[in-house]
Amino acid sequence: MDNSNTVLHSHSVESLFRPIAIGNLQLPNRVVMAPMTRSFSPGGVPGADVAAYYRRRAENGVGLIVTEGTLINHPAATDDPNVPNFHGEKALQGWANVASAVHEAGGRIFPQLWHIGITRRNGTEPNPEVLTIGPSGLKLNGEKLTEPMTQSEIDDIVAAFAQAAADAKRIGFDGIELHGAHGYLIDQFFWEKTNKRTDQYGGDIVARTRFAVEIVEACRRAVGPDFPIQLRISQWKSTDYNAKLAETPELLGQLLAPLVAAGVDIFHCSTRRFWEPEFEGSDLNFAGWVKKLTGKPTITVGSVGLDTEFTSAFRGTGSETANIDDLLVRLEREEFDLVAIGRALLIDPAWLAKIRDGRTDELVPFNVEALRKLY
């Protein structure tokens, strides 16, 4: 037996395939398909090709699928008419078909509910006449684009998230993920650079959680106590990889506590590289710190499964910092609970099945062509 198969069948690798229960949610393993924008839903409606795309990952054993970002019912939620809606009869029927297809293959699935906020460009489809919104009207670089959001606008968006959550439960999803990361709308309220408000939605790090707290609370009222609510968070922004919401563990704890109290069940902790420590003096990554501070289940994500940072480690050529052993040791010691795979699953729907069966020579390395079709 070659070294790659020996590694794959070590005790540590088996930790990827241990079942886990989070509340009433039963997952067969620790692997999550990370949300990845695909823009293959013309007019905002996911079709049979989108359903088949997600089903293929469930057929190959992925424990939990988180969909690409889906848009809440607000006219300024996106600047791409091919990103799927999570509102309207046609789009919701399309998503019901997706959920059914995944369940038929034995999988579990959450929609990621999304509003891009101030990153939207004015004048873009599908609603070019609508002005972009953000907490203080400031772009991610601090420039003013528009006026701060009004209380009425805030209330409408909170209600739209809650309606999407209720619809997700009604049409058969297993939970929801709220996109609170990467510099999109919820994250724009978290971040002091884009939230300069002087009302109850701005101020210190605790006050800046209020918008997200209201969304989580409204979603919880809409779905009841037992339907999982997952929140994706990140320190970094799409325009600033070095950004920090919280410079210290103490500040991160202050950010997280109101979100836990509001009803978040699972934190999806986005980093660019899972192996990098979040704060000096500890080797815990972002997901590790969030779990330590909250006691809630966490998902780690960030360059897991890329050919140069994961699969090559099976052949003994991976860098020390990105070695699979590091990931699996962290999972084994319960630093975090789940591992999200992005680009590796985007190009290879059978990625997890190949890992499970020791077929590492069949793994398909990621390339940019994968972004142009639904594999």
RASULDA-V549847 format. One record per pair of residues at least 24 apart in sequence whose C-alpha atoms are under 8 Angstrom apart, sorted by sequence separation. I is the first residue (numbers start at 0). J is the second residue. D is the distance in Angstrom with one decimal. If there is no record, write none. Layout:
I/J/D, I/J/D
This chain:
32/56/7.9, 345/369/6.9, 185/210/7.1, 345/370/8.0, 185/211/6.1, 273/299/6.6, 348/374/7.0, 85/112/7.5, 117/144/8.0, 273/300/5.8, 347/374/6.9, 272/300/7.5, 273/301/4.8, 345/373/7.9, 346/374/6.0, 32/61/6.8, 266/295/7.2, 268/297/6.8, 270/299/7.8, 271/300/7.6, 272/301/4.4, 273/302/6.7, 345/374/7.0, 31/61/6.2, 34/64/7.9, 37/67/6.8, 248/278/7.3, 265/295/6.1, 266/296/6.6, 267/297/5.8, 268/298/5.8, 269/299/6.6, 270/300/6.1, 271/301/4.5, 272/302/5.3, 273/303/7.2, 30/61/5.8, 31/62/5.9, 32/63/6.3, 33/64/7.0, 34/65/5.2, 35/66/7.1, 36/67/4.8, 247/278/6.8, 264/295/6.5, 265/296/5.1, 266/297/4.8, 267/298/4.7, 268/299/5.5, 269/300/5.4, 270/301/5.0, 271/302/6.3, 272/303/7.7, 30/62/5.4, 31/63/4.7, 32/64/4.7, 33/65/5.7, 34/66/5.0, 35/67/4.6, 36/68/6.0, 179/211/7.9, 246/278/7.8, 264/296/7.2, 265/297/5.7, 266/298/6.4, 267/299/6.6, 268/300/6.6, 269/301/6.4, 28/61/7.5, 29/62/6.4, 30/63/6.6, 31/64/5.7, 32/65/5.8, 33/66/7.4, 34/67/4.4, 35/68/7.1, 230/263/6.6, 265/298/7.7, 267/300/7.8, 28/62/5.2, 31/65/7.1, 32/66/7.9, 33/67/8.0, 34/68/6.6, 228/262/7.3, 229/263/6.0, 232/266/7.1, 255/289/7.8, 259/293/7.2, 27/62/5.5, 228/263/5.4, 229/264/5.8, 230/265/6.4, 231/266/5.9, 232/267/6.2, 233/268/6.0, 234/269/7.8, 235/270/7.3, 26/62/5.5, 227/263/7.8, 228/264/5.4, 229/265/4.6, 230/266/5.1, 231/267/4.4, 232/268/5.4, 233/269/4.9, 234/270/7.6, 299/335/6.6, 303/339/7.4, 304/340/6.3, 26/63/6.9, 43/80/6.0, 44/81/7.9, 76/113/7.3, 77/114/6.7, 227/264/6.0, 228/265/6.6, 229/266/5.7, 230/267/5.9, 231/268/6.0, 232/269/6.1, 233/270/6.4, 252/289/7.8, 255/292/7.9, 256/293/7.0, 298/335/6.2, 299/336/7.9, 303/340/5.7, 304/341/7.5, 305/342/6.9, 306/343/7.8, 42/80/5.6, 43/81/5.4, 45/83/6.0, 76/114/4.5, 77/115/5.9, 227/265/7.6, 229/267/6.8, 231/269/7.0, 251/289/7.9, 255/293/7.1, 297/335/5.3, 298/336/6.0, 299/337/6.3, 300/338/6.1, 301/339/7.8, 302/340/7.8, 303/341/7.3, 304/342/7.3, 305/343/5.7, 41/80/6.6, 42/81/5.8, 43/82/5.5, 44/83/5.5, 75/114/7.8, 76/115/5.6, 77/116/7.8, 296/335/6.9, 297/336/5.5, 298/337/4.5, 299/338/5.1, 300/339/5.0, 301/340/7.9, 302/341/7.7, 304/343/5.2, 41/81/4.5, 42/82/7.9, 43/83/3.9, 44/84/6.4, 76/116/6.4, 248/288/7.5, 252/292/5.8, 296/336/5.8, 297/337/6.4, 298/338/5.4, 299/339/6.1, 300/340/6.7, 303/343/7.8, 304/344/8.0, 38/79/7.6, 40/81/4.8, 41/82/7.4, 42/83/7.6, 43/84/4.8, 69/110/6.8, 71/112/6.3, 75/116/7.3, 78/119/5.6, 252/293/7.5, 296/337/8.0, 298/339/6.5, 38/80/8.0, 39/81/5.8, 40/82/5.7, 41/83/7.7, 64/106/7.5, 66/108/7.3, 68/110/7.3, 69/111/5.8, 70/112/6.0, 71/113/6.1, 77/119/6.2, 78/120/6.6, 38/81/4.6, 39/82/6.8, 40/83/5.3, 50/93/8.0, 54/97/7.5, 58/101/7.9, 63/106/6.5, 64/107/6.2, 65/108/5.8, 66/109/6.4, 67/110/7.3, 68/111/4.9, 69/112/5.1, 70/113/5.0, 71/114/6.5, 76/119/7.7, 139/182/7.2, 215/258/7.5, 219/262/6.6, 291/334/8.0, 38/82/4.5, 39/83/7.8, 50/94/7.8, 53/97/7.1, 57/101/5.8, 62/106/6.2, 63/107/4.9, 64/108/4.6, 65/109/4.9, 66/110/5.0, 67/111/6.2, 68/112/5.9, 69/113/5.6, 70/114/6.1, 75/119/7.5, 79/123/7.5, 80/124/5.9, 290/334/7.3, 37/82/7.2, 38/83/7.2, 44/89/6.4, 45/90/6.3, 60/105/8.0, 61/106/6.9, 62/107/6.5, 63/108/5.6, 64/109/6.3, 65/110/5.8, 66/111/5.7, 68/113/5.6, 78/123/5.3, 79/124/6.1, 80/125/5.1, 212/257/6.7, 216/261/5.3, 290/335/6.6, 36/82/7.4, 44/90/4.4, 47/93/7.8, 50/96/6.5, 51/97/7.6, 54/100/5.6, 58/104/5.1, 60/106/7.4, 63/109/7.7, 65/111/6.3, 78/124/5.6, 79/125/6.7, 186/232/7.6, 204/250/7.4, 208/254/6.7, 212/258/5.7, 215/261/5.9, 216/262/6.5, 274/320/6.5, 313/359/7.4, 43/90/6.6, 44/91/8.0, 46/93/5.9, 50/97/4.3, 53/100/7.9, 54/101/4.7, 57/104/5.7, 58/105/7.0, 78/125/6.7, 211/258/7.4, 215/262/6.3, 274/321/6.4, 287/334/4.8, 45/93/5.2, 49/97/7.2, 50/98/7.8, 53/101/6.5, 57/105/6.4, 58/106/7.4, 77/125/7.8, 78/126/8.0, 112/160/7.2, 205/253/6.1, 213/261/7.7, 215/263/6.9, 286/334/7.5, 287/335/5.4, 44/93/6.4, 45/94/6.6, 47/96/7.9, 51/100/7.3, 57/106/4.8, 147/196/7.9, 204/253/7.0, 205/254/5.6, 208/257/7.1, 212/261/5.7, 286/335/6.0, 310/359/7.4, 47/97/7.9, 50/100/6.3, 54/104/6.4, 57/107/7.7, 134/184/7.8, 204/254/5.9, 208/258/7.4, 50/101/7.7, 75/126/7.1, 112/163/7.4, 133/184/6.5, 141/192/6.4, 177/228/7.5, 179/230/6.3, 180/231/5.7, 181/232/7.5, 274/325/7.3, 283/334/7.4, 54/106/8.0, 74/126/6.2, 140/192/8.0, 141/193/6.4, 174/226/5.6, 175/227/6.4, 176/228/6.0, 177/229/6.2, 178/230/6.3, 179/231/5.2, 180/232/4.3, 181/233/6.1, 205/257/7.3, 274/326/7.3, 310/362/7.7, 134/187/6.7, 139/192/7.3, 157/210/8.0, 161/214/6.9, 165/218/7.3, 173/226/7.2, 174/227/4.6, 175/228/5.3, 176/229/4.4, 177/230/4.9, 178/231/5.2, 179/232/5.1, 180/233/4.8, 181/234/7.6, 182/235/7.7, 191/244/7.6, 273/326/7.9, 75/129/6.3, 133/187/7.1, 134/188/5.9, 139/193/6.2, 160/214/6.6, 164/218/5.8, 168/222/6.7, 173/227/7.3, 174/228/6.0, 175/229/6.0, 176/230/5.4, 177/231/6.2, 178/232/7.2, 179/233/7.6, 180/234/7.6, 181/235/6.0, 182/236/4.8, 190/244/5.8, 74/129/6.7, 75/130/6.8, 138/193/6.7, 174/229/7.6, 176/231/6.8, 180/235/7.9, 181/236/4.2, 182/237/6.3, 189/244/7.0, 75/131/5.7, 137/193/5.5, 157/213/6.7, 158/214/7.7, 161/217/5.4, 162/218/7.6, 165/221/5.3, 180/236/7.4, 181/237/5.4, 182/238/8.0, 75/132/7.1, 110/167/7.3, 136/193/7.8, 137/194/7.8, 153/210/7.8, 157/214/5.0, 160/217/7.8, 161/218/4.3, 164/221/6.7, 165/222/5.5, 135/193/6.4, 160/218/6.7, 161/219/7.9, 164/222/6.6, 168/226/7.7, 306/364/5.1, 134/193/6.9, 135/194/5.5, 158/217/7.1, 161/220/8.0, 162/221/7.2, 305/364/6.9, 306/365/6.6, 133/193/8.0, 134/194/5.7, 135/195/5.9, 157/217/6.9, 161/221/5.9, 305/365/6.5, 134/195/7.8, 135/196/6.1, 110/172/7.4, 134/196/7.2, 109/172/5.9, 112/175/7.2, 108/172/6.0, 109/173/5.8, 110/174/7.5, 111/175/6.2, 112/176/6.1, 113/177/6.6, 114/178/7.8, 118/182/7.7, 107/172/7.7, 108/173/5.7, 109/174/5.0, 110/175/5.4, 111/176/4.5, 112/177/5.1, 113/178/5.4, 118/183/6.8, 107/173/6.2, 108/174/7.1, 109/175/4.7, 110/176/6.1, 111/177/5.7, 112/178/6.0, 117/183/7.2, 109/176/6.3, 111/178/6.3, 116/183/5.6, 117/184/6.8, 115/183/4.5, 116/184/4.3, 114/183/6.7, 115/184/5.2, 114/184/5.8, 117/187/7.9, 114/185/7.8, 116/187/7.7, 98/170/7.9, 99/171/7.3, 98/171/6.3, 98/172/5.9, 91/166/7.8, 95/170/5.3, 94/170/7.8, 95/171/6.5, 34/111/7.1, 86/163/6.8, 95/172/7.9, 85/163/6.3, 92/170/8.0, 91/170/7.6, 26/107/7.4, 73/156/6.9, 72/156/8.0, 73/159/7.1, 72/159/5.5, 71/159/5.9, 72/160/7.8, 71/160/6.0, 180/269/7.5, 72/163/7.8, 71/163/6.3, 140/238/8.0, 139/238/7.1, 68/178/7.6, 65/176/7.4, 24/173/7.6, 23/225/6.8, 22/225/7.1, 23/226/8.0, 24/227/7.5, 22/227/7.7, 33/300/7.8, 21/296/7.6, 56/344/7.6, 59/348/6.8, 59/349/5.3, 61/351/6.6, 59/350/7.7, 60/351/6.5, 56/348/5.0, 59/351/6.5, 60/352/6.3, 55/348/5.9, 56/349/6.7, 59/352/5.3, 55/349/7.7, 7/313/7.7, 31/337/6.9, 33/339/5.2, 35/341/7.0, 6/313/6.9, 29/336/6.8, 30/337/6.0, 31/338/5.9, 32/339/5.5, 33/340/5.4, 34/341/7.1, 29/337/4.6, 30/338/5.1, 31/339/4.4, 32/340/5.3, 33/341/4.9, 4/313/8.0, 29/338/6.0, 30/339/5.9, 31/340/6.1, 32/341/6.2, 3/313/4.8, 30/340/7.1, 2/313/7.6, 3/314/5.6, 2/314/7.2, 3/315/7.8, 15/327/7.5, 32/344/7.0, 11/324/7.7, 14/327/7.0, 12/327/6.3, 15/330/7.7, 11/327/5.8, 14/330/6.9, 11/328/6.7, 14/331/6.0, 11/331/6.6, 52/373/6.2, 52/374/6.6, 49/373/7.6, 48/373/7.6, 37/370/7.2, 7/354/7.0, 7/355/7.4, 8/357/7.4, 7/357/5.9, 4/357/5.3, 3/357/7.6, 4/358/7.8, 4/359/7.7, 3/359/7.2
